[in-house]
């Protein structure tokens, strides 16, 4: 993809976030879509490309009355929307469509109209080779690699807790955040243990909500009401559906591949990045994101966060909406991270980073199973 050839011209979340028992999952997609169309000054008739996860693009197109010439139902977990951005940019550049709507909506807390996820049952790879050992969902599987990471790097429980503390500080500036009250390292460490080393405050929220984006050619960007956000670089990869089969528990291959590709495509250095969003379903993910994307050396992320480099006033503001720990996490968080990057580059974020020109958004799917990286800028660099 030629950097800067595609722009995000519409971005919005659902009207409500949090607990929304009166709205079905499909309606959350529709609400996010209509809010984003209004943001871009477009109508449904202007959309000829549809991408979504957690809901069938067929269902969405039918429900909204869209007649697409390109669809994408890629579903690799919470980073699916990063992949949709990448695929949509390629499709628009190839002339397969002109204006793409990417939606997310998830009734993660209320379970209204939400499709069940079975993971393939006992016949699946995980069912045969991991479930017999007693794992039960992300809280038990995600602990496994981080325990090895802590052992090899000397990372402390206090450094892990600092992730939740700093992100709550960002959330305090965000009126839409689920939790805004300050917390301390001691409170995090003494909270209810979920699965060692994660206490409850180090585990993601469970909420309802959604969001949507609209992408089109950059040469059309001046026709829209808001400051365009340009796609500078993209990357994606997958590794394994079984966390026990990661090549290295202390590093995500999918993170490294997706991140390196995005930086190479964008043609920027890490010093050029003003703002960073690292998907934080659990508090350990920013450690892997910071290191595997190249912002920190191996084992250095804990001290980097502890020294408040990612906090308000730090050299690398990260997860400025409050993240999946304090802002919002309906199950697949990637869309909310993308939304915050767009807000920062538009200059409309509640906790605005002064002078932000380049933002990196990085996502995970499953338990280190997949990854997507999107680099955005608010200037047309090329």
N, C-alpha and C positions, 0 to 999 in steps of 0.2 A: 504494500500500500504506500502511495506517495504521501508523506507526512503533511497534514494540513488540508488534504483534498476533501475531507468530510467534516461536517460540523454538526454538533448537537444544538438544535434550535428550539427544542421544547423539553422541559423537565419539570415534573411535579410528583408529589406523593398523594396518597389518598386523603380525602377530606378529614378523616379521623385516623388516629393511630392509637394502638394500645389494646383495649378490650372493646370489640365491636360485634356483639352477638346478634345484631339485627341485620347484618349484611353477609351474604354468601361469598364464597371465594371468587366465583365468577364475577359477581357484582363489584368486588374490590378491584379486580382487573379493569372493569369498565369505568369505575369511578376514577382510578388513576389515569386511564386513557383520556377521559373527557377533560379532566383537569389539565393534562399536558397539552391537549389540543387547544384549549383556551389559552394556555401559556404561550403557545406558538402562533396563535391567531389563525389556526387551520380548522378545517372540518373533516369529518370522516371520509368524505369523498376525495380528499387530497391524499389519503394514505393508500399506497399500493404495495407495501411490504409489511409483514407482521412476524414478530418473533416473541416467543414467550416460553416460560417453564413453570411447572406446577399446575398448569392448565393447558389443554390442547389448543394450538393455534387455530385449529378447525372450529372448535367451540367458540373461541374469542371472535374470530372473523364473522361467524354466523350471528353471534349475539349482538355485535356492533353494526353489522351490515356492511362490512368491508369486503371488497372484491380484490384480493391481492394477486400480484403476478410473481411474488416471491414469499416463501414462508420458511420459518426455522423453528423447530421444536426441540432443539438441543437441550438436554436435561442431564447435567453432570453435577447437580447439587447447587450449593449457594453461589458459586461463581458463574453459573450458566449465563447470567446477564452480561458479564464481561465478554464471554464468548459470542453472545448475540451482537454486541457492539462491533466486535471484530468481523464477524461474518456479514453483518449489514454493511459495513464500510466497503468490504470487498464486493458485495453484490451491487451496491450503488456505483462503484467505480467501474464495474463490468457492464453496467447498463441494464441489469436485470430488474431494477426498480428505481424509483426516484426519491421516495419519502417513506422511511421505515418507522413503524411504531413498535417499540419494545416494551412489554408490560410485565408487571409482577403484582400478584395479589395472593395473600395467604392468610387463611383463618387458623393461624397456628395455635391460638389460645382457645377460641370459641368452637373450632372444628365445625363450622357451618359450611356445608357443601364442599368439604375438603376430601380429596381423594386419599384413600388409604395407601400407605407404603409398606410393602411386605418384604422387600429386600431379597426376594427369590426363595425364601423359606429354607427348609433343611437341605434342599437339593442344590442351593447356591454354593458358590465357593466359600463364602463366609459361614454359611450354614454347616458345611462339612468340616471346615478346618479351624474355625474360631469359636462359633457358638457353643460347641460341646465343652469348652473350657469356662463357660459361665459369664461371658461378656454380656452387657446389657446397655446398648446404646452408646452414644458419643461420650458420655461422662466416664464410662469405664474404658473405652478404647483409646480415647485421646490422651489419657494419662500415661499410657505405656511408653510412647516415644519421649515424652518430656521427662519422665523419670531417668531415662538414659541420658538425655541432654543435661539434666542437672548434675548427674553423677560425673560426666566427662568434662563439664565446663566449670563446675563449682558455683553455678547459679544458685542463689538462695531463695527461700520462701518469701523473704521480705522483698526481694526484687520482683518476684512474680506478683505479689500483692500490690506493688507500686503501679502496675498496669491499671488495675481497677481504680486506684486512688486518683491517678492523673486523668483518666477518662471521665470520672465523676466530676472533676473540676471543669472539664470542657462542657459536660452535660448541664452543669449549673448555669451556663450562659445560654442554654437552648430551651426556649419555652415549650417546645414539643417533646422534650426528652421525658422518658418514663420515670426516671429517678434523677433528682437534682440535689438532694441533700448531701453535704460533704461527708466523706468517710475517711478513716485513717488506716494506715497499715495494720495497726493493732486490731481494729474492727474487722478487717478482711481476714486476718489470720485466725481470729477467734470466732468467726461466723461458723454456721453449721457445716460440718464436713460432708461433702457429697461423694467424692472419690479421690483419695489422696493423690496429688497434693491440692486438689481443687476444693475450696470452700464455696458456699453458695454465691458469694459476691464475685467469684472468679468464673462463674458459669453464665452463659448467655440468658437473656430474658426470653420469655415465651409470650408473644403478642400477636395481634391481628394488624394487618395493614398492607400497603403495597405502594408501588410507584411506577412511573413510565418515562420513557425518553423518546424523542423524535430526532432522527438523523436525516440529513440530506446533503447534497453537494455544497461545498464551501462557497462556490461562486453564486449561490442563491442566498447566502447568509444575511446579506444586507436587506432582504425582503421581510425579515422577521422582527418582532418588537423588542427582543432582548439581545443583549450582547452575545454573539456566538462563542461557543467553546469548541475548539478544533481538536480532532483526533490526531495526535502526533506519532504514536507508536502503540502496537498491540502485540500480545503474545498469549499462547495457550498451550497446555499440555495435560497429560494424565499420567499416573504412575500405576497404582494398584488398588483394587477394591478392598483389599485386606490390609489393615494397618500392620499386621504381623509380618507382611512381606515387603515392607519398605526397604529399599537398598541400604538406607542409613537412617536410624532413628533420630539422629541429631540434625538432619537436613532434609528438605523436601526437594526431590529431583524435579517434580512438576513446577515448584516455585522457581527453581533456578532456570529451567528452560523457558518458561513463560516470561519471566522478568528480563532475562538476557535478550530475548528476541525483541521485546518491546523497547528496551533502551537502544539496541542497535538500529531499529527502525526509526526511532525518534531522532537519533543522532545527537543525544544530549549526554551530559555527565551527571553524576549524582549531585554535584555541587550546584547544578542548575535547578534542582527540585526545591520548590517553596513549600509544598504541602503534600502530606502522605496519608492515605487511607489503607490500613491493613485490616482485612477481615478478622474480627476478634470474637468468634463464637465462644472461645474460651481464652483466658488471659495469657496463655502461652503462645498463641499464634503470632503476636507481634514480634516475639523473639526470632522465630523462623523467618518472618517476612523481612525484618531489618537485616538479617544476616544473609539470607539466600538471594535477596535483591541487591546486596552489595553495599548497603548503607553502613554496616558494621562488620568487623571481622568476626571470625568464629569465637563464640563464647563471650562476645563483648556487648551483646544487646542488653543484658540485665543491668550492667553498670550504666549504659547509655541512657536507659529509661530512669534508673534510680537517680541519676544526676540531673533529671528534669529537662533533658534535651528535647523530649517530645511534648512537653507541657506548655502551658500558656507562657509566651515569651521565650520559649526554647528555640534552638537553631533549626529543628525539624518538626514543626507542629504536626501531630498525628492523631487521627480519629477525633477530629474536632467537633463532631456532632454528639460525642459521648459513646459512640460505638455500640456494638451488640451487647455490651455489658450494662450500659446505662441509658442509651437512646432508644433502641428498637431492635428486636430480633424476632421475626415471625417464623423463622425456620430456614429460609434462604435469604441471607443478609446482603448479598452482593449489590442489589439494586439501591439500597440505602447508602452504601458507600459511594456508589457512582453519583447519586443525587448530591451528596455533600461536596464532592469534587466540583461538580457543576456550579453549585452555589458559591463556593470559594472563588472560582474563576470569574463568575459574574459579579462578584463583590457584594453578594446579598446574604451571606451566611450569618446566622446569629452570633457566632464566635468567629468573626472575620479575621483572617490572617492578612495583615497589611501588605499590600503590594504583591499578592500572590499571582504569579504568571504561569507557573507549571505545576500540575498536580499529578501524582501517581496514585492510581487505585488498584489494589491487588486483592484477589479473592481466592478462597479455597472452596473446593467441592468435596463433600463427604469428609472422611478422616484422612486428609492429605491425599485423596484419590485424584483430584483434578485441580487445576489452577488457571486463572486468567489475569492478565495485567493490561491495564489501559493507561496510557500517558496522554494527558490533555493539556492544552495551552489556550490562553485567551488572546494570543496574537497569531497572525497568519505568517508563520516563520518561513515557509517556502512556497 
